[in-house]
């Protein structure tokens, strides 16, 4: 008989009209027979200014890191993209700065902990 893996999910949505900012955070932890996985996703949006016309946007900046520890068998991966986008509001454009990030941590269970 197969047992479904345990999964925990945490969701936060923090919006500040005063600071013109929205942060969405999703964290997920799953566990099965061999590994424990943590996945963290964060989405940040900040309204910078209101403009009449769209300006040229700089290219988004990507940052990717992967790390593997051979002794502990831990694996970490992170991805982040930052940039600017425009949103139409009535007849004007809102310049919005954004940052999206993803972090994944994978930990292998040791044989000592599974034997207990």
C-alpha positions in Angstrom: 0.0 0.0 0.0 1.4 3.4 -1.0 1.3 6.3 1.4 0.9 9.8 -0.1 3.7 12.1 0.7 3.1 14.7 3.4 2.8 18.3 2.2 2.5 21.6 4.0 1.7 24.9 2.2 2.0 28.4 3.6 0.6 31.4 1.7 0.9 35.0 2.6 -0.4 38.0 0.7 0.7 41.4 2.1 -0.6 44.5 0.4 0.1 48.1 1.3 -1.8 50.7 -0.5 0.1 53.4 1.4 3.5 52.1 0.2 2.1 50.9 -3.2 3.6 47.5 -2.6 2.4 43.9 -2.8 4.3 40.9 -1.5 3.1 37.3 -2.2 4.9 34.5 -0.5 4.3 30.8 -1.0 6.2 28.2 1.0 5.8 24.5 0.5 7.4 21.6 2.4 7.0 18.0 1.2 8.4 14.9 2.7 8.6 11.4 1.3 10.5 8.2 2.1 13.9 9.5 0.9 13.9 13.3 0.8 12.6 16.5 2.3 11.9 19.3 -0.1 11.4 23.0 0.8 10.1 25.3 -2.0 9.9 29.1 -1.4 8.4 31.4 -4.0 8.3 35.2 -3.5 6.7 37.8 -5.8 7.2 41.5 -5.0 5.6 44.4 -6.9 6.2 48.1 -6.1 4.5 50.8 -8.0 7.2 53.4 -8.8 5.4 56.2 -10.6 2.5 57.0 -13.0 3.5 58.1 -16.5 1.7 59.2 -19.7 3.8 57.2 -22.2 5.8 54.0 -22.1 9.6 54.4 -21.9 12.1 51.9 -23.1 12.6 49.2 -20.4 15.9 47.8 -19.4 16.2 44.0 -19.8 15.3 42.0 -16.7 18.2 40.8 -14.5 18.5 37.1 -13.8 20.5 35.4 -11.0 20.7 31.6 -10.8 22.7 29.7 -8.2 22.9 25.9 -7.7 24.8 24.3 -4.8 25.3 20.6 -4.0 27.0 19.5 -0.8 28.5 16.0 -1.4 29.0 15.3 2.3 25.5 16.0 3.5 23.8 15.3 0.1 22.0 18.6 0.4 21.0 20.4 -2.8 20.1 24.1 -3.0 18.8 26.0 -6.0 17.8 29.7 -6.3 16.5 31.8 -9.1 15.7 35.5 -9.0 14.6 37.9 -11.7 14.2 41.6 -11.3 12.8 44.1 -13.7 10.2 46.7 -14.6 6.8 46.4 -16.3 4.0 48.7 -17.1 0.3 48.3 -16.1 -2.5 50.3 -17.7 -4.8 52.2 -15.3 -7.5 54.1 -17.1 -5.6 56.3 -19.6 -2.2 56.3 -17.8 0.6 53.8 -17.3 1.9 52.7 -13.9 5.6 51.7 -13.8 5.9 48.7 -11.6 9.2 47.3 -10.3 9.1 43.5 -9.7 11.2 40.8 -8.2 10.3 37.1 -8.5 12.4 34.5 -6.6 12.3 30.8 -6.3 14.4 28.8 -3.8 14.4 25.0 -3.6 16.2 23.0 -0.8 16.4 19.3 -1.1 17.7 17.3 1.9 18.2 13.5 1.7 17.3 11.7 4.8 20.1 9.8 6.4 19.9 6.0 6.9 20.2 6.6 10.7 17.0 8.7 10.8 15.0 6.3 8.7 16.0 3.3 10.8 14.5 4.8 14.0 
